[in-house]
Amino acid sequence: MKKTLPALSRLLLMTMLVSCATAPKLPQWALSPPSPDGTYTYFTGSASAGDPATAIGDATDRLIAGIMQYIGVDVRVSTSATARASLDSYSADLRQTVETESNTRLTGFQVSQKHLAKESKTGLTTAYILARYETRELEKEKARIAALFKERVDAVAKPEAEGDAFAAEGRALDAVKKYIEAMAAASGAEVENASIKLERNANKARAQVAGIGFLIGDGKSLQGFLGKAYTEPIVVRVFREGAQGRKPLPGATLMIGYSRKMPSGQLGTKTASFISDTSGYAYLDLPAPDFVGRGKILVQLDLSASMELLDKVGPGFKPQMAALEDEIRTKYAELPYIVTSGASEIPMVLFIVDRDEKGEPTNLGATQSGLAETLVREGFSVRGLSLDPALLAGPPDRLVAQARAAAPEGTLRLAYGSAGIDWLRKESGMFLASASASITIVDLRSGATLYSADKSRQVLASDEAGARRSALRDLGAQSFGNDILASLP
């Protein structure tokens, strides 16, 4: 790339050329660069070329190279992008200062003299440049650049050393975070022996995670009752197992999940984040169960915030990352609990009317029969109740009053509603029926609603009557029966 000089430099160049023609003698500083004088450190650069502009450009390069040599810069593959960028910027500032002879671009650095000498025999022009740098400012720049070149090494070594210190103090989680930070720094392509450093820190992190454990409550299964709140919070203890036994682990981020009933009626899990206190404890206020059956409490160690540092790690380090992630995934504990309901011990009457496709009441009784079969199998005491179907179209309190009067003595609950066939069609020689129903269960003493749901079901059968009956029966036995068993308090 051909170098060009600004206007000021061209003017100086012409002046120097005239000077060369009349006074070819070289200045003393060109022959013997001056030594530091306590205030300034001096640098020179010289070069010969066929034209003055090239000679000055090459002399500038050598002047800058001398300054860089003094600073002690050694650019390698491991040099970070930040250090390279800063060095390039500094070099550009030096060049601009030399070419424009400005004293404002770099603090303490200025061009003292320039000299051109042309050799008549060869026709070559030799350029000489003398610059001075305030020693105090030069040393500041040297220290700044040295720190930048050391930054990449420190990015790995410093957090690793901090992790080692935390590990020695028994602060496992703080140590893991520092080791992961060192892994992230070591994953850069500019780090020498990157894979060795990353794997070393990954192994240290895994060793710290391996000793972490949990204890939920007293370790025994819990017993719960549908709709009834637990009297005490569930205590979760986090500890670190070491040579001296179990030590509390404060500040651990935990994801604690527990079973809850989803809108679909299926059992799911609700999860919340907790942080262990200074004694290594976290407390879960388990809400009143909204299901009947088996549930569980699941506690997991959450290091996702620290692991995000490794999101950009290249594929070459995936095995080390995977090993650490696998170790973290093993850090969990489960506590099963059983939720029961006293509903089976409370006598109940059923009044569920089946209707045909036109909405007219029928005496089929398939929905009620299917529901009764499921409830009786689970130990419920249920009986059918004969009432006027027209009551279902009136106010609920009137229906409840009629049921209370007609029910056997000691009956405390009423399940009422209507079911019907929505449509029936023939498909490939078979009959497909779709049935839907709405059922409500109330307390006969107070009239309070204990359960209410709308459900539907489709059934395929070989004949029309069988399709209708099966759709209604399965609707009562399975769709409603199973849901009531899991929901009725």
QUIVENWO-V821117 format. One record per pair of residues at least 6 apart in sequence whose ideal C-beta (glycine too) atoms are under 6 Angstrom apart, sorted by sequence separation. I is the first residue (numbers start at 1). J is the second residue. D is the distance in whole Angstrom. If there is no record, write none. Layout:
BEGIN
i & j & d
I & J & D
I & J & D
END
This chain:
BEGIN
i & j & d
49 & 55 & 4
262 & 268 & 4
276 & 282 & 5
355 & 361 & 6
356 & 362 & 5
461 & 467 & 4
48 & 55 & 6
103 & 110 & 5
118 & 125 & 5
239 & 246 & 4
240 & 247 & 5
375 & 382 & 5
425 & 432 & 6
442 & 449 & 5
34 & 42 & 5
47 & 55 & 5
97 & 105 & 5
166 & 174 & 4
167 & 175 & 4
186 & 194 & 5
259 & 267 & 6
260 & 268 & 6
274 & 282 & 4
353 & 361 & 5
354 & 362 & 5
391 & 399 & 5
33 & 42 & 6
96 & 105 & 6
97 & 106 & 5
116 & 125 & 6
117 & 126 & 5
166 & 175 & 4
239 & 248 & 6
240 & 249 & 5
424 & 433 & 5
441 & 450 & 5
461 & 470 & 5
101 & 111 & 5
239 & 249 & 6
260 & 270 & 5
354 & 364 & 4
372 & 382 & 5
441 & 451 & 4
33 & 44 & 5
47 & 58 & 3
116 & 127 & 5
186 & 197 & 4
187 & 198 & 6
238 & 249 & 4
310 & 321 & 6
403 & 414 & 5
423 & 434 & 5
459 & 470 & 4
47 & 59 & 4
93 & 105 & 5
97 & 109 & 6
163 & 175 & 5
186 & 198 & 4
257 & 269 & 4
354 & 366 & 6
421 & 433 & 6
422 & 434 & 5
440 & 452 & 4
459 & 471 & 4
46 & 59 & 5
93 & 106 & 5
98 & 111 & 6
115 & 128 & 4
354 & 367 & 5
45 & 59 & 4
238 & 252 & 5
257 & 271 & 4
421 & 435 & 5
422 & 436 & 6
457 & 471 & 6
47 & 62 & 6
114 & 129 & 5
163 & 178 & 3
183 & 198 & 5
352 & 367 & 5
387 & 402 & 6
459 & 474 & 6
162 & 178 & 5
163 & 179 & 4
255 & 271 & 6
256 & 272 & 6
352 & 368 & 4
438 & 454 & 5
45 & 62 & 4
113 & 130 & 5
217 & 234 & 6
457 & 474 & 5
45 & 63 & 3
112 & 130 & 5
183 & 201 & 5
217 & 235 & 6
255 & 273 & 6
256 & 274 & 6
350 & 368 & 5
419 & 437 & 3
457 & 475 & 4
159 & 178 & 4
182 & 201 & 4
183 & 202 & 6
43 & 63 & 6
111 & 131 & 5
112 & 132 & 5
216 & 236 & 5
254 & 274 & 5
417 & 437 & 6
436 & 456 & 4
417 & 438 & 5
159 & 181 & 4
160 & 182 & 4
179 & 201 & 4
215 & 237 & 4
253 & 275 & 6
350 & 372 & 6
417 & 439 & 4
435 & 457 & 6
457 & 479 & 5
43 & 66 & 5
159 & 182 & 4
417 & 440 & 6
43 & 67 & 6
109 & 133 & 5
214 & 238 & 6
252 & 276 & 4
267 & 291 & 6
434 & 458 & 5
455 & 479 & 4
108 & 133 & 6
179 & 204 & 5
180 & 205 & 6
303 & 328 & 6
108 & 134 & 3
156 & 182 & 5
179 & 205 & 4
213 & 239 & 6
250 & 276 & 6
392 & 418 & 5
415 & 441 & 5
433 & 459 & 6
64 & 91 & 6
212 & 240 & 6
213 & 241 & 6
250 & 278 & 5
254 & 282 & 6
256 & 284 & 5
258 & 286 & 6
361 & 389 & 4
414 & 442 & 5
432 & 460 & 5
108 & 137 & 3
156 & 185 & 5
176 & 205 & 5
211 & 240 & 5
261 & 290 & 5
64 & 94 & 5
107 & 137 & 5
155 & 185 & 4
156 & 186 & 5
211 & 241 & 5
250 & 280 & 6
261 & 291 & 4
301 & 331 & 4
414 & 444 & 5
430 & 460 & 5
431 & 461 & 6
248 & 279 & 5
249 & 280 & 5
176 & 208 & 5
248 & 280 & 3
300 & 332 & 4
350 & 382 & 6
412 & 444 & 6
175 & 208 & 5
176 & 209 & 6
431 & 464 & 5
299 & 333 & 5
347 & 381 & 5
348 & 382 & 5
349 & 383 & 5
350 & 384 & 5
351 & 385 & 5
433 & 467 & 4
344 & 379 & 4
433 & 468 & 5
172 & 208 & 4
259 & 295 & 3
298 & 334 & 5
344 & 380 & 5
349 & 385 & 4
351 & 387 & 5
353 & 389 & 5
431 & 467 & 4
435 & 471 & 4
451 & 487 & 6
435 & 472 & 5
451 & 488 & 5
60 & 98 & 5
238 & 276 & 4
296 & 334 & 5
297 & 335 & 5
433 & 471 & 4
437 & 475 & 6
13 & 52 & 5
258 & 297 & 5
296 & 336 & 5
404 & 444 & 5
435 & 475 & 5
156 & 197 & 5
160 & 201 & 6
239 & 280 & 6
257 & 298 & 5
439 & 480 & 6
238 & 280 & 5
295 & 337 & 5
400 & 442 & 6
237 & 280 & 6
256 & 299 & 5
237 & 281 & 6
294 & 338 & 6
254 & 299 & 6
255 & 300 & 5
236 & 282 & 4
255 & 302 & 5
292 & 339 & 5
400 & 447 & 5
421 & 468 & 5
5 & 53 & 5
253 & 302 & 4
292 & 341 & 5
233 & 283 & 4
234 & 284 & 4
289 & 339 & 4
233 & 284 & 6
233 & 285 & 5
234 & 286 & 5
367 & 419 & 4
419 & 472 & 6
3 & 57 & 3
230 & 286 & 5
349 & 407 & 5
229 & 288 & 4
228 & 288 & 6
227 & 288 & 5
86 & 148 & 5
349 & 411 & 5
226 & 289 & 6
236 & 299 & 5
347 & 410 & 6
355 & 418 & 6
52 & 116 & 6
347 & 411 & 5
357 & 421 & 5
83 & 148 & 4
224 & 289 & 5
347 & 412 & 6
348 & 413 & 4
349 & 414 & 6
350 & 415 & 5
351 & 416 & 4
352 & 417 & 5
353 & 418 & 5
354 & 419 & 5
355 & 420 & 4
63 & 129 & 5
83 & 149 & 5
226 & 292 & 5
346 & 412 & 5
346 & 413 & 6
59 & 127 & 4
172 & 240 & 5
55 & 125 & 5
59 & 129 & 5
367 & 437 & 6
56 & 127 & 4
71 & 142 & 5
55 & 127 & 4
80 & 152 & 4
52 & 125 & 5
71 & 145 & 6
48 & 124 & 5
170 & 247 & 6
48 & 126 & 4
173 & 251 & 6
173 & 252 & 6
47 & 127 & 6
216 & 297 & 6
46 & 128 & 5
45 & 129 & 5
30 & 115 & 6
214 & 299 & 5
44 & 130 & 5
27 & 115 & 6
43 & 131 & 5
9 & 99 & 6
42 & 132 & 5
40 & 132 & 4
41 & 133 & 5
24 & 117 & 6
6 & 100 & 6
41 & 135 & 5
20 & 116 & 5
20 & 117 & 5
41 & 138 & 6
20 & 118 & 5
30 & 128 & 4
17 & 116 & 6
16 & 116 & 4
29 & 130 & 5
366 & 469 & 5
370 & 473 & 4
374 & 477 & 5
373 & 477 & 6
367 & 472 & 5
371 & 476 & 4
366 & 472 & 4
370 & 476 & 3
366 & 473 & 4
370 & 477 & 3
374 & 481 & 3
378 & 485 & 6
367 & 475 & 6
367 & 476 & 4
371 & 480 & 5
80 & 190 & 5
371 & 481 & 5
78 & 190 & 5
224 & 337 & 6
226 & 339 & 6
78 & 192 & 5
221 & 336 & 5
222 & 337 & 3
223 & 338 & 6
224 & 339 & 4
225 & 340 & 6
226 & 341 & 4
221 & 337 & 6
216 & 333 & 6
202 & 320 & 4
206 & 324 & 6
209 & 327 & 5
354 & 472 & 6
198 & 317 & 5
205 & 324 & 6
209 & 328 & 6
212 & 331 & 5
214 & 333 & 4
216 & 335 & 4
199 & 320 & 5
206 & 327 & 5
198 & 320 & 6
202 & 324 & 5
184 & 309 & 4
180 & 306 & 5
184 & 310 & 6
187 & 313 & 4
177 & 306 & 5
180 & 309 & 6
187 & 317 & 5
343 & 488 & 4
292 & 486 & 5
291 & 486 & 5
265 & 483 & 5
227 & 489 & 4
226 & 489 & 5
END
